[in-house]
Amino acid sequence: MSSLPFRLSTHYAYAVSAALLIGLADAVTIAGHIAGADRTFRYIPPRLWLVAPLCWVALAMFLLIPALLIARKRAAPLVVTALLLFGIFARLERALTPVRGVIAAVFGIVACWAIWRIGRLWLARPRPAAAVIATSVVVTLGAVLLFTSHGTEPRPVSVVALPDAPNVVIVILDTVGHDALFEASAPNVARLARASVVFDRAYAQAPWTLPSHLSAFTGIPAQSLGIDFDQQSYTLSTPTLAEVYRRRGYRTAAVISNAFANRGSGFQRGFDVYEHAENALHVCRTAAGMFADRHWTWFAATVCNWSAGEVTGRLLAQMRDERRPYFLVANYMDAHNPYYVEPRCRPAGFEQPDQSDTPPSEYRRRYYPSHLAAIACIDRDLGAILDTTRRSKRPTVFVLVADHGEHFGEKGLERHGNSLYAQLLHVPLIVNAPWLAPAHVSAPLDLIQFPSIVNAAASRTPLPSPLPIATAVLIPQRAVSFNRWWSVIAGRWHLVVHDPGREELFDMLADPSEAAPMPETSVPSEVVARLRIEVQHLRSTAAPDRGVYFRSLGYVQ
């Protein structure tokens, strides 16, 4: 009974069993939004309860091999202690307070004492039965995870689409402002624009992902969605575009890289197949995953999200099925922080910048080149998508749009979700169909008109004229240092109001970057009065602020 395999079984069983318990505890902290997990997404996918324990088991097995060579008789307790301390550190690395520090220290000391005390008793004799049980649990968890479907199961369709119904493909460039898209090296976008209707002044309804996506796909103003940083689920009865096209007999599918547009957000409604980069919601929310996400750009961009190649491959696979007209949506995250550029797309001499604290004055110099390079990589894949649409048996309506832009140091701001300036609201919108004559629309367009534009293009009717007013709102959670923002655009004028009442008025034609606000006296008084009336209307229709929590993707600086 004292042979080497039996002695190893005691260490293996102890390390794996403890890792399973640590993983389960980690999942509890995520589900409860506590201990450093309080700044993550509200949605908890069921797979979390399988993935979190398996992640910790994988770490335990990785550490156990060298520990057996170095520590021998103390290998398993050493591994378990290392896992526990690492988990505490990873959870509190950026959320440490004096109170949390004292609690963590006391808990760590007591837990380490218990680990070595139990380990001494556990290792006193071989534990082959425990090793078999631990192995069985891990294999069972892995099998359930492997055979649990990622996609939405197709449902029977009772409506047959019209014989001449076109395909509809919508590509969403996450975190790509209008100017950045046309400044990047994007020859496929340039060719597409020359053959399409280009809305030169399209404006998002919100400066962050979820309300912008949902507003564009429902036509509901952002302040009326019931969505904010804490309430992240769309529950209104107004159908999404996917629901509308499914009712028309279309096959609907989505390939989504942004974790906010998850299965609990409501954005998945109406899709027969919903492929989502769900690792961001379980693997990357474990303590180990959070640590890797913060410190390795490639991990955040390829494990937590899908890079351009992954999204494109999945989208092209969906485009091969032409038994029915399809409504397809793809979301690309490459241009979002950390601005990851796949190795295949990196120009000569390019170095991917690491993620570190950077002052706003240096943010543009450090990250803007990689932002543009990421856009160029997406453009490279757009060529394959556009070629596929040209070879399709059906004509295709192809729409390119973004959800919001990005700050690169303007006005001392970084990233997004923290203002309503043009850098975040002004987005590209390009609509292409064989029956649409190329044109540029210079009037401001509010993306609440996005459903009407897509429907008109698909039904071969004239695209709607822009509304006279474009609005946007930002309702942050209570814990941040700034208040609500309101934005109204009418013609060339843009009024930005920050509660409790600070106003900034910009002439977007004379000053498109909104470098400096204009004196109120230099603008016709009736224009200012009209803009203020619209702001008051926004205030009266905004959903209540439920925000207490915020996310960990860098939305507020």
N, C-alpha and C positions, 0 to 999 in steps of 0.2 A: 504493500500500500504506500510505501515511501518512494516509489520510483519517480523519475523526473516528470512523466506526464501527469501523475496524480498531484505532485507538488505544484506544477504549473496551473492545474485546474483550480486550485485555491485562489491564486492571484487573479486568474482570468475571471472567475465567478464573482469575486469581490469587486474588481474594477468595473465589470460590465453591469452588475446589479446596481452599484452605486451611481454609475453614469446614467442608467435608466431613471433612477430617482431624481438626480440632479436635473435631467432633461424634463421630467414631469414638473418639477418645481419651477423651472424656467418657463415652461408653457403657462403655468398658473400666473406668474408675474406678468406675462404678456397679456393674457386674457383679462387680468385685473388692472392693467395699466398702472403698475406700481414698480418701484425700485428701478428707475431708469427706463422703464417701458412706457412711461406715461406720455411720451412725446411721439408715439407711433400711430399707425392707422387704427381707426375704430373697428374695422371689420376683422373678425377672427375666423379664418377658414378652418373647417373641421380637420383638414390635414395637419394643422399645427400640432395636434396631440400625438401624431405619429412621427412627424419630422423632427420635432425638438428632441425627444429622447434618442432618436437614431443619430442625430448630429453629435450628441454628447458621447454616445457609444463609439462612434467613429474616432472622436478625439481620444477617448480612453485607449482604444486599441493602438492608435498611432503612438501614444506615449508609453504604453506598456512594454513594447519590445525593447527600446533602449533602457527603460527602467530596470527590466530584468537583468540586463547585462551589467548595469552599474550598481544598483542597490540590492539585487537578489532578494533576500528574505523580506525586505521592506518595500518591494517594488509596488505592490497594489496600493497600500496606504499612501505612498508617496504620490502616485498618479492621481488618486482621488483627492488628496489635499491640493495638488496643483490645479485640478479642474475646478474645485470649489473656489479657491482664491482667485483664479482667473475669471470665473463667472462673476464674482463680486466686483472685481476691478473693472471688467468690461461694462457692467451695468452702471457703475457709478463714475466712470471715467470723466464724463462731461455733465454729470448731474450731482456732483458731490457737494454736500452742505455740512457744516459742523455736526448737526444732529445726525444726519445720515452716516457721517464718518464714525461717530461714536457707536452707533447701533451696529454698523458693519464690522467694526473692530471687535466688539463684544461677541457678536454672532460668529465671526470667523474664529476667534480663540476657542469658544465652546465647541464649535463644529469640528475644528481640527483635533481637539482633545478626544471627541467622540470617535472620529475616524480612526485614530491610532489605537484607542482603547478597544473598539470593536474589531479592528484589524488584527490585534494581538490574539484575541480569542478565535477569530475566524481562521487565521493561518496556522493555528495549533495542530490541525490535522487536515488531510486532503478532503476536497469537496467536489468530487466528480458529479454527484447528482445535481448540486447547485449549478455547476457549469453547464450541464445538459439543459436545465430549466432556463438559465439565462440565454443560452443559444436559441432555445425554442421560442422564447419571447421575442428576441431580436429578429429571427427569421419570420415569425408571424407578422410582426409590425412591418417588416420590409415587404412581405408578400401583399399585405393589405394595401400598402402605399403604391406598390407597383401596379396592382390591378384596379386601383381606383381611377376612374376616368377623369381626365383634366378638362375635357370639353363638354359643352352642353349637348345632350343627346338630341338628334333631329326628331321633330315631332311631325305627325301626319299633317299634310296641307290639304284643305278642302277647296281652295280656290286655285284655279288655273290661270296663270298670267296670260295676257294678251299675246298673240303670236309675234307681234312686232315690238314687244316690250324690250327696251335696251338694257344691257348690263349697267350697273352703277358701281363705280369704284371711288371711294373717298380715302385720301391719304392725309393724315393729320401729322403735321410737323410739330412736335411738342417743343415749346420754348424757342420758337423761331420768329423773330420780328420781321416786319416787311423789309426794312432796310438791310438787315443781315442776309436775308435770302438772296437779294439781288446784288449784294456786295460779294457774296461767296462765289467761288469758281463752280458754277452750276450750269453747264451747257445744256443739259436735258431740260431743266426748268426754263432756260431762255428759249429753247425751241418750242416748248409747250406754250409759253406765253405768247409767242408770235402767232400761234394758231388758235388762240383762245380768247375768251372774254376775261379780261383782267380788271379786278376791282382795286384801283390804286389806293383807295382810302377805306379799307374794311377795318372795323374796330370790334374787338372782343368785348363781351359783357362783364368779364371779370379777369383779374390779373393772375389767377392760378387755375390749376387743371380742372377740377371737378365742376364748379359752377359754369366755367366757360364751355366745357364739353357738353354738359347737359342743356345749357341754354341754347347752344347752336343746334342740338339734335331734337329739341322740343319746341323751340320758338318762344319759350317763356322767359321773360326778363329775369336776370340773375337774382334780383331782390325778392322775387316771388316764388322761387324754386323751393324754399325751405331748406336750402343747403348753406352751411357755413363750415368753419374748420372743425367743429365738433359734431354737427349733424351731417353725416356724409352719405346719406341714403335718399334717393329721389323716390317719393311715394305718391306723387300726384297722379291723377288718372289720365292726363294728357299723354297720348302715345308718343313714343320716340320714333325717329325716322325708321329704325329697324322694324318696329312693330307695324308701321304703316306699310312698308314694302313686303313684309311677310304676309300681311292680309291681302296683298295684291298678287300673291302666288309666287313671289320671289324666294329663292334660296338665300338665306342671310347668314353671314359669317363675319367674324372680327378677329383680328390679330392685334393684341393690345400690349404694349410694353409698360405703360405707366401704371404703377401700383394703385393710384387713387381710383382709377376707373376699373375697380375690381367687381367681383360677382355680387358684392353686397351694396354696391353704389347705386344700382338702378340703371346704369349705363348699359348693362348686359341685356336688358329687356328687349325681346324681339329677335334675338340672334339664335338661329338653329345651332350654330357652333360658335363657341366663345373661347378662343385661345388666349390665355392671359399669363403674363410673366409672374406667376404666383409665388415664386421663391422670395420675392420682396416681402411677402406677408407671413412666411414661416421661417425658412432658412435664415433670412437676413434680419429677422426680429429676435432670434435667439441671441444670447449674450455674445457667443462666439461670432455669429454672423454680423452683429452690430459692430464689433471690433474690426472685423475684416472689411466691412463696408466703409468704415471711417478711414482706414489706413491704406487700402489698396484700391486704386482707381479701377483696375481691370475687374476686380471682384464686384464692385458696385455696378459696373456697366454690363458685365456679361453673365453674372450669376444672379444678381438682384433684379436686373432688367434684361431685356434682349437687345443686342446690338443690331445694326442695320441688316447684316447678312441673315440673321435668324428671322427677323420680321419678314424680310423679302422672300426667303425660302418658303415660309409658311403661307404667305399671301399668294405666291405663284402656284402653290399646290392647290389652294382653294379655287384659283382661276381655271384650273384644268377641267373642272366639272361643269359642263355647259348643257346638261340635260334640261335645266330650267334657267331663266335669266337670274343673275345673281346680284345681290346687294352686298358689297364687301367694304369693310372699313379696316384700315391699318393705322396704328399709332407708332411713330418712331421717336425714341427717347435720346438718341445719340447727342443732340445739341443741348440737351438738359445737363445741368451740372451733374457729374464731373466732366462733361464735354469730351467723352471718350471717342477716340478715333481708332478704328480697327487697324491692325497692322497692315492689312492689304491695301488700305487707303492712305497710309501715311506718306507724305511727300519726303523727298530726300532731305535729311538733316532735321526732320521733325522729332521733337521730344515731347512725350505726353507729360504735361505738368502734374505734379502730385497735388493732393488736396491739403492745403495748409491755410492758416489764418493769413489773409492778405488784406492790407489796407485798401479802401476804395480807390485811392489815387493810383495804386498799382494793379488793380483788378483787371482793367482792360488790357494792359500790356501783357499780363501774365496769362490770361485765359481766352481773350477774344480770338487769337489765331487758332486755337484748338476748337473753339466754337464754330468758326468758319470752315475749318477742315472737316469737322463732323457733318456739317451741312453738305459739303462737297461729296462726302462718302455716301450720304443718302441719295444725293443726285445721281451718283454713279449707278445705284440700284434702280432708281426711277426709270432709267433707260430700258432695263429688262422688263419692267412692269408695263411701260408704254408700248413696247414692241409686242407684248402679249395681247394687249387690248387691240392692237391693229390687226392681229392674226385671228381674233375671235370671230366666231360664226355670227355673232350679233354685234350691232353697233354698241359703243360704250360711252356712257357719260363719265368723264374722269374729272374729279374735283380735288384740287390741292389747297389745303387751308392749314392754319396754325391756331393753337388755342390761346397763346399769349407770347409776348416777347421776353426780353431779359435786360436787366440793368448791368452795365459794366462800368460802374463808378460814377455815372451821371448823377448829379445832385447828391453825391456821397452815398449812393445806394448800390447794392449788389444783388444779383439774382432776381427774384420776382416775388409777387404776393405782398409787396410792401409799398405800392404806390398806384396811382392811376394816371401816370404820365404816358406820353405817346410811346415811349420805349417799350412799355408793356402792353398797351392796348392796340397799337397799329400792327395789323397782321396781314400776311399775304392771303389772297383768295383768287384762285384761277379756276375757271370752269371751261371744260372742253367737251364738245360733242360735234359729230359730223355736220349737223344742221345749224350750228351756231357760227355766225360770221365773227371773225376776230375783231375785238374792240377793246378800248380802255374806258372804264367808267370812273370819272373823276370825283363824283359826288360822294360824300361820306356814307358808308353803309354800315348799319348795325347788324351784327351776326345773329340777332334774333330772326332775321330774314333768311337765314341759311336754309331751313326746311323748304321755304317757298322757292328759293333759287334752285335747289336740287330737284324738287317736284316739277318745276316749269321746264327745266332742261330735259328731264326724263320723259315728259309728256309732249315735247316738241312745241311748246308755247313760248311766247316772248318772256324773257326774264323780267321779274318785277323791278320797278324803279325804286331806288333807295328812299327810305323814309326821311323826313326832314330833320329828325333828331336821332342821335346815337348816344346811348347812355351806358354807364358802367358803375359798379359799386364794389367796395371792399369793406367787408365786415369782419374785422379780426377778433380774436378771442380776448377776453378781459385781461389776460396776464401780460400782454405785450405793451410796449411803451407808446404806442400811437393809437389814435381813435379811428372812427369810421371815416371813409373817404367816399365822395360822390363825384361823378364825372358826367358832364353833358357837352356834346359836340353838336354845333349847328353851323353848317357852312364852313367858314374858315375859323370860327371861334371855338375855343375849348375852355370851359370853366371847370376848375378842379376845386372842390371844397373839402377841407379837413375839419371835422368837428373839433372844438365847439363852434367854429365859424370862420376860420381862416380861408380866404379865397385867393386863387391864382387864376388869372385870365391870360390865355395865350392866343396869338395869331398863328395858326398852324401853317399857313401858306408863307408868311414872311419869316417865320421861325419854326421850321418843322421839327427841330430837335428840342423845342421848348426850353431853350437855354435861359430865358429870362421872362418873367411875367410882365404884362403890359399894365400901365396905369389905367384905372377904370375910366378916367376922364378922356382917354384917347379912343374909346369905343363908344359907338352910338348907345345912348341910354336905353332905347327900346330893346336893343340886343341883350344888354346886361339884364334887364328886367325879365325878358323871356327865358334866359338861361337860369335865372334864380327861381322862377316859377317851376321849371322842370326839376330842379334840385329838390324843391319842396315836395313835388309829386313823388320823387324817389323816396324821400324820407317817410312819406305817409304809407307807402306800399312795401317797405322793407320788412323782411321776416325778422322776428326777435333774435337778439344775440344770445345764442346758447353756448358760445365758445368758452371752454375752460381749458381744453387741451389743444395742442398743436402738433404738427408733424415734424419729422426729423429729416426732411429733404431740403432744408435750407430756404424755407419760404420767407421767414422774417429775419432781417438783419438788424 
